Amino acid sequence: LLTGNIVQANSYFGIYLWPSANSNRVIRNQVTSNGYGIADSSSYNIIADNTANLNGVGIETWGSLFPTLTNNNVISNSTGFNIGRIGSGSNVSMSGNTASLNTAVGINLYYNSGPCYIYRNNIYSNVLNCYSNNARELSYNQEGNYWGHPCPNAFTPVADSDRGDIKDDFAYGVQDGWLLPGVFPCNAPPLG
């Protein structure tokens, strides 16, 4: 468990989990003005409730298998989240996070060809909200993300992402909509 730290002004990593640092929890840390705020290159780690701002990359899972990213605030970095793995997929689970005001991209899914469970996140007001090198659905179990736009066009491919084949078929039109009673994704099936 790595918790309650304030890590700032490192030229490379603020917090780094080496490739053999498996099954750890990185919780409630503040990482500011580092090259990489939090970087995970191992497996089965939980990165939750952290604040990453003014870093080159807020939170990165490069080469990581089965990372869980929950309730992190990644604001005003160059890249918010960098989620990548060369070769096999990483099985990323990402929910409850906020990626906003990042000057390059909110979520970078470059080199990630495996399953990513990305839902219930607030991803808005980044220069580019999402980048991926392949087609991708950015929702899970009929729950998507908030992209800074109201329904009916809560997610717009090419405007919110770099490609026309990146979609969020169950985007929310309200920030934190999944927490509000009576608010459903814009394209939710009718209640029957």
C-alpha atoms as one frame of an Amber mdcrd trajectory, in Angstrom:
protein
   0.000   0.000   0.000   1.348   3.383  -1.031  -0.902   6.112   0.346  -1.012
   9.699   1.547   2.128  10.935  -0.204   2.784  14.295  -1.822   5.224  13.750
  -4.687   6.374  16.703  -6.759   9.005  18.092  -9.098  10.726  14.879 -10.243
  12.103  15.033 -13.754  10.992  11.487 -14.554   8.650   9.475 -12.274   6.690
  10.651  -9.271   5.558   7.121  -8.322   6.671   4.109 -10.366   5.652   0.464
 -10.007   8.395  -1.668 -11.599   7.465  -4.688 -13.762   7.631  -7.070 -10.774
   5.682  -4.814  -8.358   2.413  -6.754  -8.652  -0.803  -6.569  -6.598  -0.214
  -3.171  -4.983  -2.564  -0.338  -4.101  -1.623   3.269  -4.837  -4.278   5.306
  -3.047  -4.847   8.970  -2.071  -1.557  10.423  -3.278  -0.940  13.867  -4.773
   1.527  13.926  -7.668   2.410  17.296  -9.161   4.957  18.610 -11.684   6.647
  15.284 -12.498   7.487  13.804 -15.881   5.069  10.941 -15.122   2.845  11.364
 -12.066   2.074   7.672 -11.458   3.422   4.959 -13.758   2.525   1.264 -13.555
   4.468  -1.375 -15.502   3.379  -4.413 -13.490   0.150  -6.378 -12.942  -2.998
  -6.405 -10.826  -2.422  -2.999  -9.246  -5.162  -0.674  -8.032  -4.599   3.049
  -8.573  -7.401   4.936  -6.822  -8.364   8.300  -5.338  -5.175  10.044  -6.481
  -4.752  13.591  -7.759  -2.320  14.102 -10.634  -1.814  17.568 -12.054   0.794
  19.574 -13.939   2.694  16.393 -14.953   3.816  15.392 -18.424   1.585  12.298
 -18.047  -0.803  12.120 -15.106  -1.232   8.327 -14.806   0.327   5.745 -17.111
  -0.182   1.979 -17.315   2.375   1.010 -19.943   3.013  -2.734 -20.060   0.648
  -3.240 -17.144  -1.760  -6.187 -16.984  -5.174  -5.938 -15.319  -4.787  -2.470
 -13.775  -7.775  -0.903 -12.026  -8.004   2.897 -12.184 -10.758   4.317  -9.996
 -11.756   7.789  -8.752  -8.574   9.564  -9.827  -8.534  13.279 -10.708  -6.136
  13.850 -13.585  -6.276  17.527 -14.440  -4.025  20.030 -16.255  -1.317  17.584
 -17.368  -0.056  17.246 -20.906  -1.614  13.749 -21.213  -4.125  12.689 -18.568
  -4.143   8.882 -18.798  -1.719   6.944 -20.997  -3.066   3.388 -21.268  -0.871
   1.208 -23.445   0.527  -2.244 -23.930   2.466  -3.536 -26.890   1.287  -6.998
 -27.893  -1.439  -8.631 -25.839  -4.163  -6.536 -24.292  -3.964  -5.130 -20.826
  -7.562  -5.608 -19.571  -7.809  -2.112 -18.112 -10.727  -1.286 -15.818 -11.344
   2.456 -15.593 -14.278   4.049 -13.761 -15.079   7.090 -11.663 -12.097   9.092
 -12.944 -11.968  12.692 -14.133  -9.643  13.696 -16.992 -10.004  17.389 -17.726
  -8.034  20.395 -18.985  -5.137  18.237 -20.210  -3.243  20.071 -22.938  -2.737
  17.105 -25.308  -5.186  14.261 -24.629  -7.444  13.088 -21.803  -7.111   9.325
 -22.415  -4.451   7.967 -24.750  -5.147   4.340 -25.734  -2.310   4.078 -28.233
  -0.853   0.560 -28.623  -3.683  -0.903 -26.556  -5.449  -3.597 -28.560  -6.909
  -5.530 -25.640 -10.125  -5.089 -23.735 -10.598  -1.841 -21.866 -13.548  -1.390
 -19.547 -13.938   2.376 -19.640 -17.174   3.637 -18.118 -18.530   6.175 -15.614
 -15.684   8.640 -16.181 -15.800  12.413 -16.701 -13.601  13.126 -19.730 -14.015
  16.682 -20.969 -12.333  19.956 -21.923  -9.094  18.294 -23.018  -7.502  19.385
 -26.296  -8.445  15.866 -27.508 -10.577  13.797 -25.153  -9.561  10.345 -26.454
  -6.869   8.997 -28.764  -6.636   5.392 -29.954  -4.794   3.641 -32.756  -7.731
   1.294 -33.406 -11.521   1.157 -33.370 -12.945   1.076 -29.877 -16.205   1.220
 -27.922 -15.789   3.413 -24.844 -18.630   2.045 -22.746 -19.211  -1.109 -20.760
 -22.434  -2.882 -19.805 -24.529  -0.107 -21.387 -22.832   2.583 -19.327 -20.581
   5.156 -20.883 -18.803   8.335 -19.900 -19.459  12.052 -19.741 -17.638  13.967
 -22.511 -18.722  17.538 -21.747 -21.778  17.609 -24.037 -25.528  17.243 -23.391
 -27.736  14.624 -25.036 -28.415  13.731 -27.806 -24.814  14.256 -29.003 -23.021
  13.492 -25.743 -20.141  11.836 -27.634 -19.131  12.804 -31.157 -16.488  10.706
 -32.941 -13.674  12.807 -34.424 -14.639  15.786 -32.211 -14.108  13.884 -28.945
 -11.655  11.373 -30.419  -9.114  11.162 -33.191 -11.074   8.610 -35.277 -14.559
   8.090 -36.628 -14.651   4.467 -35.414 -14.190   5.306 -31.729 -17.609   5.373
 -30.066 -19.336   5.707 -26.739 -22.794   4.340 -27.506 -23.991   4.951 -23.943
 -22.501   8.369 -23.178 -24.026  10.498 -20.454 -25.123  14.076 -21.119 -24.567
  15.151 -17.509 -21.365  15.120 -15.457 -21.465  12.254 -12.913 -24.828  11.253
 -14.397 -24.461   7.655 -13.163 -24.609   8.985  -9.585 -27.831  10.968 -10.095
 -31.241   9.351  -9.622 -33.288   9.197 -12.811 -30.358  10.022 -15.134 -29.587
   7.435 -17.797 -27.147   7.268 -20.729 -28.385   9.181 -23.763 -28.950   6.027
 -25.829 -30.136   3.778 -23.019 -32.779   1.249 -24.061 -36.283   2.223 -22.937
 -37.438   0.900 -19.590 -39.963  -1.761 -20.205
